[in-house]
Amino acid sequence: MTLLSLDPSLIDGTGVSTNAVISYNSVTAYLQVSSTTGPTGNVNIVTLAPYLLEPLEIPGYAIEANANVFYNAVNNRVQMSSYLRAYQGFTSGYTSGGSSPAYTNTIDKFSFTSDGNATDVGDLTVARDSAAGQSSNTHGYTSGGAAPVTNVIDRFPFASGGNATDVGDLTQTRLTAAGQSSEVSGYTSGGYSIPFAIRNTIDKFPFATNANATDVGDLSVARSDVTGVSSPLSGYSLMGISTPGAEVNTIDRFPFATNANATDVGDITQTGSRASGQSSAYHGYKGGHSGSTRIDKFPFAVNSNATTVGDITQSRFEAAGQSSTVSGYISGGRSPTIRTTIDKYPFASESNSSDVGDLTVGRYDVAGQQV
């Protein structure tokens, strides 16, 4: 937990009252702030969406529910408790598992602060591909996958290079599922099982303890080869294959605050599958997919279709997605040539990606994490 200091001038054009009464409204997910307006200093309540507060001075943080928020008269700032967004990193991206074409257990790490090649920092518990990736603030996770098809949830530390350990199981053995991350939990959505069965399951497992996942909801339609994206409040499952040979462009959303089914909130610009997913503070992205170089972007604040904002350097699929606070990354994949490429594109502007490094070995069907 960290205290963010916010300039009151950034809050809806009003000044903040000394000893301001500030509370979190769990119904609307808005902060309510006592503020002064006009020359007479009348006090009123300003209702602020979380998106207006994040990230003003420190990127990568979100506001906690029931936040400890107060006015500091010494530095004329509002201070509020916050948490790191697990779906965005400050320092490093990770690419785990995959096929090269043999199954691999490699955990690669590359820098967000400078462009360069990845280094091998550890191993998964078993060589596998097609796993979903999740991130807490301290550990990376891979869930499910094939070698053969498995339900294992692996965890590896960010603080030091090290191998993964088996910390739990999904409710079903499956592969090609999407991974999402809230502040406290990892999610695995969709995928398919052997004998062949396409899944609509949304599994949830805790970051605080080693435990099995529980089934907390369903996608709007069962599909495999899905892509995961996370916002501060919700998980998103993009695209995929609903029946053999039938690709979709659906954007599903499900809440982190409650266990519930997903709803269809928009469409990607093309039908497709096996894309990589990235997340800024305000938008979800998908980078490339089967037969496409497109970078698509859609908003978290409203239900809306995606728009194309750029292209990745190579047409490739089954790559991993990672997100820093300022950039999206696409690592590995195939086209069908197996790739080592690490691509990077900015969140602040709509533009193409650039090649900024290489994985230790080319591979596809990889999972992505960040810290």
C-alpha positions as CSV (number, residue, x, y, z in Angstrom):
1,M,0.0,0.0,0.0
2,T,1.3,3.5,-1.0
3,L,0.1,7.0,-0.3
4,L,-0.5,9.0,-3.4
5,S,-0.3,12.8,-3.2
6,L,-2.7,14.6,-5.5
7,D,-2.9,18.3,-6.3
8,P,-6.4,19.5,-5.5
9,S,-6.3,21.7,-8.6
10,L,-6.5,18.4,-10.5
11,I,-9.8,17.4,-8.9
12,D,-12.6,18.7,-11.1
13,G,-11.5,22.3,-10.9
14,T,-12.3,22.8,-7.2
15,G,-10.3,23.4,-4.1
16,V,-10.4,20.8,-1.3
17,S,-11.7,21.8,2.1
18,T,-9.4,21.6,5.1
19,N,-10.2,18.3,6.9
20,A,-12.1,17.3,3.9
21,V,-14.7,14.6,4.2
22,I,-13.7,12.0,1.6
23,S,-15.3,8.6,1.2
24,Y,-15.5,5.7,-1.2
25,N,-19.0,4.8,-2.6
26,S,-18.9,1.1,-3.2
27,V,-22.2,1.3,-5.2
28,T,-20.9,3.7,-7.8
29,A,-17.1,2.9,-7.3
30,Y,-16.6,6.7,-7.1
31,L,-14.8,8.8,-4.5
32,Q,-16.8,11.6,-2.9
33,V,-14.8,14.6,-1.8
34,S,-15.8,17.7,0.3
35,S,-14.6,20.7,-1.6
36,T,-14.8,24.5,-1.5
37,T,-16.3,26.5,-4.4
38,G,-16.7,30.2,-5.0
39,P,-15.5,33.2,-3.1
40,T,-17.7,32.4,-0.1
41,G,-16.1,29.1,0.4
42,N,-19.3,27.1,0.3
43,V,-18.8,23.4,0.9
44,N,-20.3,20.8,-1.5
45,I,-19.7,17.2,-2.4
46,V,-17.8,16.5,-5.6
47,T,-18.2,13.0,-7.0
48,L,-15.2,11.7,-8.8
49,A,-14.8,8.7,-11.1
50,P,-11.7,6.7,-10.3
51,Y,-10.4,7.3,-13.8
52,L,-10.2,11.0,-13.0
53,L,-7.8,10.2,-10.2
54,E,-5.5,7.7,-11.7
55,P,-2.7,8.1,-12.5
56,L,-2.1,11.8,-11.9
57,E,1.4,12.0,-10.4
58,I,2.4,8.4,-10.1
59,P,1.6,6.1,-13.0
60,G,0.6,2.5,-12.3
61,Y,-1.5,3.0,-9.2
62,A,-5.2,2.7,-8.6
63,I,-7.3,3.9,-5.7
64,E,-8.3,1.4,-3.0
65,A,-11.9,0.7,-2.0
66,N,-12.5,2.3,1.3
67,A,-9.4,4.3,0.7
68,N,-7.7,6.1,3.6
69,V,-8.0,9.6,2.1
70,F,-7.4,12.9,3.8
71,Y,-6.3,16.5,3.2
72,N,-2.8,17.4,4.2
73,A,-2.8,21.2,5.0
74,V,1.0,21.3,5.1
75,N,1.6,20.5,1.5
76,N,-1.9,21.3,0.2
77,R,-2.5,17.8,-1.2
78,V,-5.1,15.1,-0.9
79,Q,-3.4,11.9,0.2
80,M,-5.0,8.5,-0.4
81,S,-4.0,4.9,0.0
82,S,-3.6,3.1,-3.2
83,Y,-2.3,-0.2,-4.7
84,L,-0.1,-1.1,-7.6
85,R,-2.0,-2.3,-10.6
86,A,-1.0,-5.9,-11.0
87,Y,-1.8,-5.8,-14.7
88,Q,0.9,-3.1,-15.3
89,G,4.5,-3.2,-14.4
90,F,7.2,-0.7,-13.6
91,T,10.4,-2.6,-14.3
92,S,10.1,-5.9,-16.1
93,G,8.1,-8.1,-18.4
94,Y,8.2,-11.9,-18.3
95,T,7.5,-14.6,-21.0
96,S,7.0,-18.1,-19.6
97,G,6.7,-21.5,-21.2
98,G,5.8,-22.1,-24.8
99,S,6.9,-24.3,-27.7
100,S,10.1,-23.9,-29.7
101,P,8.6,-26.3,-31.2
102,A,9.4,-28.6,-28.3
103,Y,7.6,-27.8,-25.0
104,T,9.8,-25.4,-22.9
105,N,9.8,-24.5,-19.2
106,T,11.8,-21.3,-19.7
107,I,10.9,-18.1,-17.8
108,D,12.4,-15.1,-19.6
109,K,12.7,-11.6,-18.2
110,F,13.2,-8.3,-20.1
111,S,13.4,-4.7,-19.0
112,F,10.7,-2.0,-19.2
113,T,13.1,0.8,-18.4
114,S,15.6,0.2,-21.3
115,D,15.2,-1.7,-24.5
116,G,17.2,-5.0,-24.7
117,N,17.1,-8.7,-25.0
118,A,15.5,-11.0,-22.4
119,T,17.5,-13.3,-20.0
120,D,16.5,-16.7,-18.7
121,V,15.7,-16.3,-14.9
122,G,14.0,-19.6,-14.0
123,D,11.9,-22.6,-15.0
124,L,8.2,-23.6,-14.7
125,T,7.5,-26.8,-12.8
126,V,7.0,-28.6,-16.1
127,A,7.7,-27.7,-19.7
128,R,4.3,-26.6,-21.3
129,D,2.7,-24.3,-23.7
130,S,-0.7,-22.6,-24.2
131,A,-0.9,-21.5,-20.5
132,A,-2.7,-18.3,-19.2
133,G,-0.5,-15.7,-17.5
134,Q,-1.4,-13.7,-14.4
135,S,0.6,-11.2,-12.2
136,S,0.4,-10.1,-8.6
137,N,2.7,-7.4,-7.3
138,T,5.2,-10.0,-6.1
139,H,4.8,-13.1,-8.3
140,G,4.0,-14.3,-11.8
141,Y,1.6,-17.1,-12.4
142,T,0.9,-19.5,-15.3
143,S,-2.3,-21.6,-15.2
144,G,-3.3,-24.5,-17.3
145,G,-1.6,-25.3,-20.6
146,A,-0.5,-28.5,-22.4
147,A,2.3,-31.0,-21.9
148,P,0.0,-32.8,-21.7
149,V,-3.1,-30.7,-20.9
150,T,-3.0,-29.7,-17.2
151,N,-4.8,-27.7,-14.5
152,V,-1.7,-26.7,-12.6
153,I,-1.2,-23.1,-11.3
154,D,2.5,-22.3,-11.1
155,R,3.9,-19.3,-9.2
156,F,7.4,-17.7,-9.5
157,P,9.0,-14.8,-7.7
158,F,9.6,-11.4,-9.2
159,A,12.1,-10.2,-6.5
160,S,14.8,-12.7,-7.5
161,G,15.3,-15.1,-10.4
162,G,13.9,-18.4,-9.4
163,N,12.0,-21.5,-10.5
164,A,8.2,-21.8,-10.2
165,T,6.3,-23.9,-7.7
166,D,3.0,-25.6,-8.0
167,V,0.5,-23.7,-5.8
168,G,-2.9,-25.0,-6.8
169,D,-5.2,-26.3,-9.6
170,L,-7.8,-24.8,-11.9
171,T,-11.3,-26.4,-11.8
172,Q,-10.7,-28.0,-15.2
173,T,-7.7,-29.1,-17.2
174,R,-7.5,-26.8,-20.1
175,L,-5.3,-24.8,-22.5
176,T,-5.5,-21.7,-24.7
177,A,-7.4,-19.8,-21.9
178,A,-7.1,-16.1,-21.2
179,G,-5.4,-14.7,-18.1
180,Q,-6.6,-11.6,-16.1
181,S,-5.3,-10.1,-12.8
182,S,-7.0,-8.0,-10.1
183,E,-5.3,-6.6,-7.1
184,V,-5.9,-9.8,-5.1
185,S,-6.8,-12.6,-7.5
186,G,-5.9,-14.3,-10.8
187,Y,-8.5,-15.3,-13.3
188,T,-8.4,-17.9,-16.1
189,S,-11.3,-17.7,-18.6
190,G,-12.3,-19.9,-21.6
191,G,-10.0,-22.3,-23.3
192,Y,-10.6,-26.0,-24.2
193,S,-10.1,-29.4,-22.6
194,I,-9.2,-32.8,-23.8
195,P,-11.3,-34.8,-24.8
196,F,-12.2,-31.8,-26.9
197,A,-14.6,-29.4,-25.1
198,I,-14.6,-25.7,-25.5
199,R,-15.0,-24.0,-22.1
200,N,-16.9,-20.9,-20.9
201,T,-15.6,-21.1,-17.4
202,I,-14.2,-18.1,-15.5
203,D,-11.9,-19.5,-12.7
204,K,-10.5,-17.3,-9.8
205,F,-7.7,-18.1,-7.5
206,P,-6.2,-15.9,-4.6
207,F,-2.7,-14.3,-4.7
208,A,-2.4,-14.2,-0.9
209,T,-2.5,-17.9,-0.3
210,N,-1.7,-21.1,-2.2
211,A,-5.1,-22.5,-3.1
212,N,-7.1,-24.1,-5.9
213,A,-9.3,-22.0,-8.2
214,T,-13.0,-21.7,-7.9
215,D,-15.5,-21.4,-10.8
216,V,-17.0,-17.9,-10.4
217,G,-18.8,-17.3,-13.7
218,D,-19.1,-17.9,-17.4
219,L,-18.2,-16.1,-20.6
220,S,-21.0,-15.0,-22.8
221,V,-20.1,-17.8,-25.2
222,A,-17.7,-20.7,-24.7
223,R,-14.5,-20.2,-26.7
224,S,-10.9,-21.3,-26.9
225,D,-7.7,-19.3,-28.0
226,V,-8.9,-16.2,-26.1
227,T,-6.9,-13.1,-25.1
228,G,-6.9,-11.6,-21.6
229,V,-6.9,-7.9,-20.6
230,S,-7.4,-6.3,-17.2
231,S,-8.7,-2.9,-16.0
232,P,-8.8,-1.7,-12.3
233,L,-12.4,-3.0,-12.0
234,S,-12.8,-5.8,-14.6
235,G,-11.4,-8.6,-16.6
236,Y,-11.8,-8.8,-20.4
237,S,-11.7,-11.8,-22.6
238,L,-11.2,-11.0,-26.3
239,M,-11.9,-12.9,-29.5
240,G,-11.3,-16.7,-29.8
241,I,-12.8,-19.8,-31.4
242,S,-16.4,-20.6,-30.5
243,T,-16.7,-23.8,-32.6
244,P,-14.0,-25.5,-34.7
245,G,-13.1,-23.1,-37.5
246,A,-15.4,-20.3,-36.3
247,E,-13.5,-17.3,-35.0
248,V,-15.2,-14.4,-33.2
249,N,-14.4,-10.7,-32.4
250,T,-16.3,-10.5,-29.1
251,I,-15.1,-8.4,-26.2
252,D,-16.4,-9.9,-22.9
253,R,-16.2,-8.1,-19.6
254,F,-16.6,-9.6,-16.0
255,P,-16.3,-7.8,-12.7
256,F,-13.6,-8.3,-10.1
257,A,-15.7,-7.0,-7.2
258,T,-18.3,-9.8,-7.4
259,N,-18.4,-13.3,-8.8
260,A,-20.6,-13.0,-12.0
261,N,-20.9,-14.0,-15.6
262,A,-19.3,-11.9,-18.4
263,T,-21.3,-9.7,-20.7
264,D,-20.5,-8.8,-24.3
265,V,-19.6,-5.1,-24.4
266,G,-18.1,-4.7,-27.9
267,D,-16.2,-6.1,-30.8
268,I,-12.6,-6.2,-32.0
269,T,-12.2,-4.8,-35.6
270,Q,-11.6,-8.3,-37.0
271,T,-12.7,-11.8,-36.1
272,G,-9.7,-13.8,-35.0
273,S,-7.9,-15.7,-32.2
274,R,-4.6,-16.2,-30.5
275,A,-3.8,-12.5,-30.0
276,S,-1.7,-11.0,-27.3
277,G,-3.4,-8.6,-24.8
278,Q,-2.1,-5.4,-23.1
279,S,-3.7,-2.9,-20.7
280,S,-3.1,0.9,-20.1
281,A,-4.8,2.7,-17.3
282,Y,-7.8,3.6,-19.5
283,H,-7.8,1.2,-22.5
284,G,-7.5,-2.5,-23.4
285,Y,-5.4,-3.5,-26.4
286,K,-4.8,-6.5,-28.5
287,G,-1.5,-6.8,-30.5
288,G,-1.6,-9.0,-33.7
289,H,-3.5,-12.3,-34.1
290,S,-3.8,-15.1,-36.6
291,G,-3.1,-13.4,-40.0
292,S,-3.0,-9.8,-38.7
293,T,-0.6,-7.1,-37.6
294,R,-3.3,-4.8,-36.2
295,I,-3.1,-3.2,-32.8
296,D,-6.6,-2.6,-31.6
297,K,-7.7,-0.4,-28.7
298,F,-11.0,-0.1,-26.8
299,P,-12.0,2.0,-23.7
300,F,-12.6,0.7,-20.2
301,A,-14.9,3.5,-19.2
302,V,-17.7,2.8,-21.7
303,N,-18.9,-0.2,-23.6
304,S,-17.6,0.3,-27.1
305,N,-16.1,-1.4,-30.2
306,A,-12.3,-1.3,-30.7
307,T,-10.5,0.8,-33.2
308,T,-7.2,0.1,-35.0
309,V,-4.4,2.4,-33.8
310,G,-1.3,0.8,-35.3
311,D,0.6,-2.4,-36.4
312,I,3.1,-4.7,-34.9
313,T,6.4,-5.3,-36.7
314,Q,5.5,-8.9,-37.9
315,S,2.2,-10.7,-38.6
316,R,2.2,-13.3,-35.8
317,F,0.0,-15.1,-33.3
318,E,0.3,-17.1,-30.1
319,A,2.6,-14.4,-28.7
320,A,2.6,-13.2,-25.0
321,G,1.4,-9.8,-24.0
322,Q,2.9,-7.6,-21.3
323,S,2.1,-4.0,-20.0
324,S,4.2,-1.4,-18.4
325,T,2.6,1.9,-17.2
326,V,3.5,3.6,-20.5
327,S,3.8,0.8,-23.2
328,G,2.4,-2.4,-24.5
329,Y,4.7,-5.4,-25.4
330,I,4.3,-8.4,-27.6
331,S,6.9,-11.2,-27.2
332,G,7.5,-14.4,-29.2
333,G,4.8,-16.1,-31.3
334,R,4.9,-17.4,-34.8
335,S,3.9,-16.4,-38.3
336,P,4.2,-19.5,-38.9
337,T,8.0,-18.8,-38.5
338,I,8.8,-19.1,-34.8
339,R,9.8,-15.6,-33.5
340,T,12.1,-14.3,-30.8
341,T,10.9,-10.7,-31.3
342,I,9.9,-8.3,-28.4
343,D,7.8,-5.5,-29.8
344,K,6.9,-2.3,-27.9
345,Y,4.3,0.4,-28.7
346,P,3.3,3.5,-26.7
347,F,0.0,4.0,-24.9
348,A,0.2,7.8,-25.0
349,S,-0.1,8.0,-28.9
350,E,-1.5,5.8,-31.6
351,S,1.4,4.4,-33.5
352,N,3.1,1.2,-34.7
353,S,5.3,-1.0,-32.5
354,S,9.1,-1.2,-32.8
355,D,11.4,-4.2,-32.3
356,V,13.2,-3.6,-29.0
357,G,14.8,-7.0,-28.2
358,D,14.7,-10.7,-28.4
359,L,13.7,-13.6,-26.2
360,T,16.4,-16.1,-25.3
361,V,14.9,-18.6,-27.7
362,G,12.1,-18.3,-30.2
363,R,8.8,-19.8,-29.1
364,Y,5.0,-19.6,-29.4
365,D,2.0,-20.3,-27.2
366,V,3.7,-18.4,-24.4
367,A,2.3,-16.7,-21.3
368,G,3.0,-13.1,-20.2
369,Q,3.5,-11.4,-16.8
370,Q,4.9,-8.1,-15.5
371,V,6.0,-6.3,-12.4
